[in-house]
Amino acid sequence: MKNVILLILTMLSVLNLKAQKDSTAEPLAIGETRTIHSKSLGEDRVLNINLPQTYDASRSYPVLYLLDGSLNEDFLHICGLVQFFNLQFKTPEFIIVGIANVDRQRDFTYPTDLEDLKKDLPTAGHSAAFIQFLEKELQPYIEKTYSTNGTKYLIGQSLGGLLATEVLLKNTDLFTHYLIVSPSLWWDDESMLKQAASLFAQQQFKQLYVYISVGKGERPVMRRDAKKLYEVLKTAKRPGLTLDFNLMKKENHATILHNSIYEGLLELFPYKE
């Protein structure tokens, strides 16, 4: 028995040495992670950053801010889309800032008096603090740390789309481009949608791009509200506003984001021979 055990240990030792000798593995990095402290939110926030391969501090770059930007959420596949468009469509190189979540129900929703929502989502209703974080802390930090050119994209889906819509209607000039996917405008009995026209009328901007998408396979309220938001913005007839609406026939709430952002980028950067 001892000889068997000794033989097994010897074999494992040989295999381990062989693996060490043959191993050429190195870490594969596609970006960097930074942590900043937010006074607005009273906590540390993790940022996942993807820089252009040829990042040069003497040049300046547009920035794409991604809600739901954790590594296990949307950061990696959105980086892939941007890289693909840069490779095949010769689009501008972007700095991508993925904002990792702590409590998306808290950060992406504004206050509600509806008891069922307060019961189901007890931490909800603090989007004002998160928007302050975006404006007063995150954007200044990114602009101080990296070389940016003032072009700023925001991507949000579902509750993230609700947050993106709130920023669009209340703090429009925080971003130049909004890609809003399946926004949860049903929140608080559609109260923001009901105020959308008056809120948007108060905003000032020079150039603004808004892309709104929703899946045909989503709940009727999602389709109706997304279309209504588009119609409100279209009816406003604001100079400098470019607006696209995409009803995606093959998508539902679970499948829409990746293909939607692909088609949104295609609207912005059509393929040219």
Phi, psi and omega in degrees: 000318180297323180295323178296313179299317179298320179296317179298315179297321179296316180297317179298321179296318179296316179297321180295316179296321178296318180297319179295320182293319185275346186290128174238017184291138175226152179300141177253113183249133176245007181177203180217154178248132177234150178238127177238151177267130180255118173288326180299321183260346180069037183196166172279145177233137181267134177241129173259122189243129172243120180258154173304146179304326182256033182307131183223116184296345177278349175257172178233150190226150169289156181240133176251113179265126186245113170290159186055046187262023175291161180296328180266014177243248191253358187298310188294315184285332174290322174302319179297318178299314181297319179297319179298315180294324178293323181288313188265333186247359179057039178287166175301151173282137184248150159268124181253128180243105176269120181268107182292142182280149167246306178210093187291329176297321177291313190280332190258000182240146175267167186298150177223150174260001182286121188295325182293322178291320179295326178287315183287326182232076189295339180268358188291163169106018186238035181296331181301319179293322180291320177295322175297320175301315178301313187283312190269338186238307186292305182300314177300323179295313180296319182289333176281325187276326185237167180268107186242161185244009177092352175272122188227122179259148172230128177243129176211139178237147175062238175298328173296327174291326174297314179297316179299322178294319179298317177298315179304316186276337185246332182223054191309315189283006172295332180223155178263338182225130178240123173247102189251116187245124176045057184293138181277063183285356173292345184304138178055045177056039175061030186297324180290320179299323179293334180261000191303315184298313182290323179295314184292329180296337181274351187274149178243135176198161177261305179229135184212134175241130178230125177242125181237131179225155177204150182270141177296335179274008179272171180300148181306322181296325179293315180295316182296315184290321178297316179295322180295319177300314178302315182294322177299313181293320180295317181296332181296332178051050182278132175300139178089355182267126171248131191226133176229140175235135184228106171271110188268112192293331186258006188250153171236187186295331182278332189257352197283328197300307186299309181293328179294314180293324174304311183289328175295316176295326178294325175296320182283324186228071180298148181293138178230134178294000000 
